[in-house]
Amino acid sequence: MNPYWLEEEAPPRAQVRHAGRVDVAIVGAGVTGCSAALRLAEAGTTVRVHDQRGVAEGASGRNGGFALRGGATRYDVARETYGTEPARELWHWTERALDRMQELGGDALTRPGSFRLAADEEGREQIRAEFEAMREDGIEGEWVDDLPGRLAGRFQGGILHAGDGALQPARFVRRLAARAADAGVEIREHERVDDVTTLDADTVVVATDGYGHGLVPELAETIWPTRGQVIVSAPIDRFLYDRPHYARQGFDYWQQLPDGRVLLGGFRDVSIMDELTDVEVTTPLIQDSLESFLGELIGEAPRITHRWAGIFGLTQDMLPLVGRVPGRDAIWVAAGYSGHGNVLGFACGELVADAILGTTAPQLELFDPARFS
């Protein structure tokens, strides 16, 4: 089935064509590619974007629609792994990115907050440790023991993250693309790139996250394509969930959409090795698990209207790769968001664009692709 997000009609977009060579070619017309293109074009750079599909038709139109601050790693673990200051700055960096997304996105983004839930006692201990680390570092969050509605009794507390967002990701990225085109970006949809060296540009940015595996051989063992599966119910007659929810370290995630539908994704751990793939199909085992859990969440047998799969890029340390590809001075990458690509993807698009333009930032050291060389 077609992803729910992609059923909405795309806004009109200026048709730009550049004759001959451009300053920067970008592979991937998702959130990262469109974010980078807009930033570069606004700085006076000539940009051409290539995608084998249409704008937002890869992972940017196939995710759960969460717009969360922070990275893919729990904050307490990030602090232990990367250091307190880098972890704290990463969090605040994503907060600033989310604010910019709100400025650009219009009604594609709302800010109801999110709930990070403990599914069992072990999960409660882990999430509580995260909350304490956040509190020590002055990061906003509220611990909740008395959970509302159908969450009570099923989950053992959690963190309410005020300010997190719910996103219509395809609408947001298509608007980014329209802004980029207005700024002079050429966008070539349905044009597959098999060899980045054939692109007529001084600099190339690979912004395909988990797609395009093998496009840059140097990164083939660094970014692992990983499948995520999603279902969406028919509208139900009551609102049960007023913000995005996620549990079991993000293996379960759901939100109720404005039209009453409930979107649920995850359960990748039911068949985790099979999901390390770039094959974009749904599987009965995970779909059945999702459907069963959705029935528990809404209190009735769900009627499913949409099912889909998408591919994201997973990295060993759960941090993105942003910067020059080692040994390839003219090839840059911005990818590897480990399932948190809506905000990180937008922010890393701007980050790689700024780096190409000569602006440094602390995240470039943390995200340096050479760390795996």
Secondary structure, DSSP 8 states (H G I E B T S, - for coil): ---GGGGS-----------S-EEEEEE--SHHHHHHHHHHHHTT--EEEE-SS-TT-SGGGSS--EE-SS-SS-HHHHHHHH-HHHHHHHHHHHHHHHHHHHHHHGGGEE---EEEE-SSHHHHHHHHHHHHHHHHTT---EEESS--GGGBTTB--EEEETT-EEE-HHHHHHHHHHHHHHTT-EEE-S---S-GGGSSEEEEEE--TTSSTTSSGGGTTTSEEEEEEEEEE---SS---SS-EEEGGGTEEEEE-TTS-EEEEE-GGGGTTTTSS------HHHHHHHHHHHHHHHTS---EEEEEEEEEEE-TTS--EEEEETTEEEEEEEE--TT-HHHHHHHHHHHHHHHHTT---HHHHHT-GGGG-
